[in-house]
Amino acid sequence: MKRFIYSFIILIVFTICLKADLSDGLIAHYQFSDNTNDTSGNNNNAILNNSGSYIDSIYGRAINFSKNGYITTDVNLGKSFTVFITAKSNTQNWSDYSVLGSARVANGFMFQTNINSKDIVFSIMDANGNNVELGTNSKITIDDITKFHTYILSYDGISGDYSVYVDENLKVLQNYKVARADAQSVNIKFGKDDLSASGLDKRLLDGAIDDIKIYNKALNSQEISDILSYGDIPVTKDELKKLIFTNNVDPSKIYTGFITDMSDLFKDNKGYFNGATLSVGSNGVASASSQFSTSYTANQAFDDSLGTSWASSYGNVNNQWLQYSFQTPTVINKYTLSGSGFSRYTIEASNDGINWDKLFEKDNWDNTNTSDTRVNYIAYKYYRLNMSDTGNSKLLYV
């Protein structure tokens, strides 16, 4: 018959990696943890102009603008530099020109978003503040700018090599020599174009900025990859817990830095079992929205047997659900599903049985056996499988 079993995470193993000193050359880091302070230790604190609201995001917190504010900062930049901007748009296309990063001054740079498009073109300013637009060679187009991406411009003022990345993906690698000064104080605006011409000074971002890093050197691809692995600043245990259990970040992506004692990391997150795969049937209570008969109960969906199954009451094929309640919150990061009669399902989780988080959704399911690993490291007490059919089924089986 049919089955629905869960696989449990046995152990999260963190590898303390030996990496380069990723703070080398870092002159400013803005994490927007409800402020615009520089967390690099260089005291290059930024200023919030007008208004913006702080929201939860990938790295913890982000600052959200609705064309109502922007950030300014002053840092010393030389011939070479690397800038990371993690941001998203609140609209399907960019709200205006050059609203991610704008420094139209000597030794500056530009992240030139194009209004009503998903394009960004990059520019580098010379020692006199002249705009050396890298043009179509540096143009990138993102399919979905409403999701957070990290946009990176790295320039080597000695060789003239410049590279553009989106997340870890190298998009542009070109050479263009720009005459820049050895060192220059640069005023940068994030969330606003710094054009001062009449009518052009209202170019503002409708979107959110999650994280900004500025280096006074050109970074290579390996250094960029290490930094994007949450590795630029070693995280504390509390920060690590938040990344995993609140922001749902895959632990393999996190550089744990110099955390050597991990013994108490999960002491308040129960539910790690000492078995690779086991039936959940003996660890809690199963329930269902309906059942065909006492021969097809909810418990039989979770007994790890293909010889038994749950079945819905006859004719009820929409908005049916199976639920399992553990005795204590439990982490599930893999499931195996065998069933029939339904073409759409979602898997949700909750700790109070009222407020549910959607973990997975599948449309147009063909009723074939499914095994899938989900990025979930949060312990929940309740898990629920919701099912519906768009065809002519009369019974649902799991």
N, C-alpha and C positions, 0 to 999 in steps of 0.2 A: 504494500500500500504506500502511504505517503509519510513523510517525516518532516520535522522542523527541529534542527538541533543547533546548538551554539558552540563555538569554540572560544576558549578563554585565553586571555593573555597570561602567560606563566610568569614572566619576569621582564621588566624593562631594564636593559643593561646599558649603562652609559659608559662610553669610552672616553677617557680623558686624553684627547689628542695633543700631540706636540705640533704646534703651529707657529708660524712666524709671529713676531710682535705686531699685531694688527692695529695697535695704537700708534705705530711709527708714522709720523707725518700727519696724523689726525689733528686738525687745528680747531674743529668745531663739530659738535654732535648734538642735534636737537631731537629729543625723544617725545616731547610734548606731553609729559606726564602732568597734565593740568598746569603747565607753565611753559615758558619759552627759554628756559635756562640751557646753557651749554654744559653738557655732562662729560666733555672731554677732559676737563680740568684746566682749560685755558681761559676760562672766564669770558669767552666771546658770547655773552648772553644776547639773545635777540629781543626785539620789541614787537609786541602785538599792537597793531594799529587798528583803530576802530573796534570791530567786534569779531568774535569767532566763538564756536562752542567746542568743548572737548568731548570726544566720543571714544568708545572702545574700538580697538582695531587690532591689526596683526601683531605688532610689537608690544601692544599694551594699550596705548592711548594715541589718539590723533586729534588734530585740530581741524574743524569743519568750517568752511566758509560758504556763504550763499551770496557771493558778490558783495560782501559787506565788510571785508577786512583783509589784512595781509600782514606779513612778517618782514621786518627789516633787520639786518645785521651788518657789521663791519668786520672784515677779516683781512689779513695780509696774504696776498697771493703773489706768486712769482711766475717764472716762465712755465712751470709745469704745475698741474693740478688734477684732481679727480673730485667729482661731485656726484653724490647719490641723492636722489629725491624719490621717496616712496609716496605715491599719491594716487588718487582716483578722481574721476569726474562724477558729479551728481547727475549729469545729463549724458545722453548718448554720444554727443559730440562736444568738443571743447567749447567753453562759454565765450572765449575771446582769444586774442593773440598774445603769445608770450607770457602766459599767466603762471607757469610753473616756477621758473627761475629767471630773473632779469637783472643784469648788471651792465648797463650801457656806459661803462666808464673804463678808464685805463686798466688793463689786466683783468677785465671782466669776462663774462660769458653769457650765453643766452640759451635757455630751453624754450624754443619758439613754437609753442602750440599754435595751430592754425584754426581760427574760428570756423564753426560749423563743419568740422572734420575730425578725424581721429589721428591726424598727422602731427609730428613734431620734427622741426628742423633745428639744427644746433649751430651756434655761432661762437667765435672766440674773438675777444677784443684785443687789439694790439696795445703797445705802450702809450699811444696817444688817444686811446679810446675809440679808434675806428673799428667799425663792425666788419669783421671778416667772416661773412656768412659761408659756411661750409656747403651750403646749397643742397641740391638733390642727392649728392653723394652721402649726405648725413641724414636724409629724410627717413623716418620710420613711421609705420602705420600699425596701430594696435587694433585688433578685432573688437575688444571689449574694454573700453577705458573706464567703465563704471566699476571695475574690479581694481584692487590695489596692485600696482606694478612698481618695481624699482627701476627708475630710468637713470642711467649712468653715462657721464661724459668724462673721459680721461684723455689728457693731452700732455705729450712729452715735448716741452719747449726746446729741447736740444735737438732731437731727431726730427721733430715735426710730425711724428706719428700721433694720430688721434683715433680713439675707439669709442663706439657707442654700444651699450648693452641695454637690453630689457630683461630684468631679472638676471639669470645667469647666461642668457643667450646673447652671443656676440652678433650684432646686427650690422655694424659698420667698422671697417678697418682701412683707414686711408692715411695719406701723408699730405700735409699742407703747412708750410713754414710760416709762422706768425711772429713778428718781431715784438716780443714782450719784455717788460722791465724785470730786473732781478727780484724786486719786491715792491709792492704797492698796496696801500690800504684800499680795499674794494668794498663799496656799499652794495649790498645785494637785497633784492626784494623777492620774496617767495609768496605766490598767490596774487601777484600784481606785476604788470609791465611798468618799468620805471620811466616810460616816456613822459615828458613834462609838457609837450605841445598841447595847445588848447584842444579840448575835445578828445584827446587820446590818452588822458591820464586816468581814465575810468575803466581801463582794462583789468578786470578782476576775475578771480577764480570762483566758479561754482563747483566746489568739490572739497576734498579733504586731503591733508598732508599728514602722513603717518610718521615719517622719519627723514632726517636730513643729515648727511655726513659730508664734510669738506676736508680734503687732504691737500697738502701743499706739495704733492709729488704725483707723478703718473704711476698708477697701479697696474700690475700685469694681471692676466686672466686668472691665475691661481689665487692671487691675493683677493681679487674681487669675489671669486667663488667662496673663499674662506669667510669673508666678511658677510656674504649673503647667507651663510650657514649659521646665522645668529651668533657669529663668533667675534664680532668686533670688540665688544665689551663683555668680559665674562659675567654671567648672570649669577645672582644669589639664589639660595634655595627657594626663598619666597617668590622670586621672579620666575624661577624654573617651574614651580608649581602652577603659577598663573598661566604661563605659556602652555603647559600641558593640559591642565584640568579646566581652565576657564576659556582660553583661546583655542584649544584643540589643536595645538601644534605638534607635529610628529617629533618625538624626542630625538630621532636620528638626525634632525636638522639643527639641533641645538648644541652649541659648543659650551660645555659646562665649566670651561675655564679651570679654575683652581679649586673647585669643590671636590674634596677628597673623601669626606665622610658622608655617604649617601644613605646611611642606615635608617635615619628617621624621616627620609623624604616623603614616604608614602604612609606614615603612621596614621594619618587621618583620612586616608583614602583606601577603604577596605575592599576586599573582594578579589584578591589575587590568589588563584588556585594553583596547586602543585600538580596539575595534570594538563597535558597538551589539549586534549579534547574530551569532554564528558557530557553526558546528557544532563540537562538541567532539572530533570523530573524529580530528583530527590532533594532539591535544595530550596524549594519554595512552593508557591501555589499557582496553578494554571486556571485560567477562566476564559470564557468565550462569549461572544454576543448571542449565539444560539448554538444548538446542536441537533443533529438528525435523530439520534436516539442514544440510549445509555451505552450502546456499543461503539459510539463514536464521540468520546468525550474530549475535552481540551487537554487532559493529561496525556492522551495518546499522541498528541502532536509533538510532545516533548520527551518521549520515552526512548528515542534513538533506535527505533525499530521500523523497518519498512513494512512489517506485517500488520501494523495497526495505524490508525489515523483518526483525526477529528474530521467531522463533516458538519456543514451548516444545516440548518433546518431547510426543508424542501422549498424551493422558490425564492429563498433569501440569498441573493448573490451580490447585493450592493451594500456597502458600508458595514461589512462584517469585520470582526476583529478577534484575534487571539492575544491573550495577555499573560505574561508571567511575572510574578512578584517574588523577588528574592527576600530572604530573611534580613540581609544587610546589603547596602549598595555594592554592586558588582560591575567590574569592567568587562565589556564584551567588545572585541574588535574583529570578530569573524563570525559569519553565519553560513549555514548550509540549509537550503530550502528545497523541498520536494513537494509539489502540490499540483492541483488541477482545478479548472473551472473558473479561474480568475485571470484577468489580463493586466491588472494594475495592482501594485502594492507599495506600501510605505512601511518603514520601520521607524518607530518613535521610542523615546525613552523619557522617563520622568523620575523624580524623587518624591513627589507628593501625590501622584496619580491624577493631578489636575492640570498642571502646566507641563506640556510635552515639547521636547526638542526633536526635530526630524533628523534622523541619522542617514536615511537612504530612501530613495524614491525610484520606482521602476515602472515605466509605461510600456505597453505593448509586449508584455511578458508572454513567452510562448510555452509556458508550463514545463520547460525542461529543468532538470536538476540544476540548481544554482549554488555556487560556493563563492563567496566574495569576502575580501578583507577590507574593512573600513578603517579610516584613520580616526579612531576614537579611543581616548585614554581617560575618559571621565567615568567615574563609578555612578551607576544609576540603580535604583531599587526596582523600578518597573520598566519592562520592555513590552512593546505592543506591535503586532503585525496587523495592519489595516489592509483589507482586500475589497476589490470591486471588479465587476465584469461588464464589458460593453457588448458582449455577444448574447448567445442564447442558452447559457448554462442555467441549470436548475439547482445544482449542488456545488459547493466548494469543498475541496479536500486539502488537508495538510497533514 
